[in-house]
Amino acid sequence: MHVPSLPSTRPWRRLLGVAMALPLLTVGAVAAPVSAAVPTAAPDTGITVEGRYHPAGAGCHGSDSAEGCLSWGVRVPSTVAPNSSTTVTIEADSVPGQWTWSCPSPDGDRVAGTSAFYIDRGKDEPVSKLADSGLGFFDHLYYNHHGDSAGSVTAASCTPEHLSLTYEVDFDSARDQSSYLDLDLGTTVVAPGADARSYTFSPKITTSTGSLVLTPTATAKKPAASEAHATVSTQEVAVDGAAKDTSRFTMTARNDSTTPLSNFTISAGRSRGQAQVGTLTCDLT
């Protein structure tokens, strides 16, 4: 479905609400610039690092330092240690004048962010999340009521200047299936401002399997406040009497720039079954 161009004289703040009757695991998207850099793969391992800038966060274009704007992603695939466990250690300095590590614990045994374990069954099946957790010492990826865990933080030392994080992941939790561990590491951005900026991340990553030592580099791009960009979020809505394989979601797309959005499209994706956009409302106030 194509939404016509919006007149440039309208106020810059716009909210779009879309109620969608969709199968489980759906995706809503607005064609808009993205702030995540292309993942950088460490040679021959499949381990990737990625920078993500979230311009919709409070203060993410402001003059003061702000949390929740910039994060660094590390993905460890099961090909590193098929059907077995491995230990991954990440050592990284922050970059003076750009960003510092966000350490919510006064003991320095936690970094802001999350860990998550995913299973990719292939054969057109959607990727499923087995478990997620925080990034503090002894946080576990528990995935059933018996206390079975797909991984945990075994050591953590966090200061604004330096992070040392050791994670043990058990790929045997998804035996004979492709799986991966995602780590999303939180930071505090130093006075991001309204202009476009680039941020860099150069960790040292070691694994117990094969004694790998990797030194990849990732870059995250912050768009200027004036550059048109949107934030998309979805929320599941309960529907009485709906078929068990059908869900309804509300998607909200918000213009987080100081420039009006125009010539954009809204589309609904699905993993299987029929995707349908039920209603579309625009609030131009």
ABEGO torsion letter per residue (X at the ends): XBBBBBBAABBABBBBBBBBBBBBGBBBBBBBBBABBBBBBBBGAGBBBBBBBBAABBGAABABBBBGABBBBBBBBAAABBGBBBBBBBBBBBBBGABBBBBABAAGABBBEBBBBBBBAEGGBBBBBABBBBABBGBBBBABAAGBBAEBBABBBBBAABBBBBBBBBAAABBGBBBBBBBBBBBBBBGAEABBBBBBBBBBBBBABGGBBBBBBBBBBBBBAABBBBBBBBBBBBBBGBBAABBBBBBBBBBABABBBBGBBBBBBBABEBBBBABBBBBAX
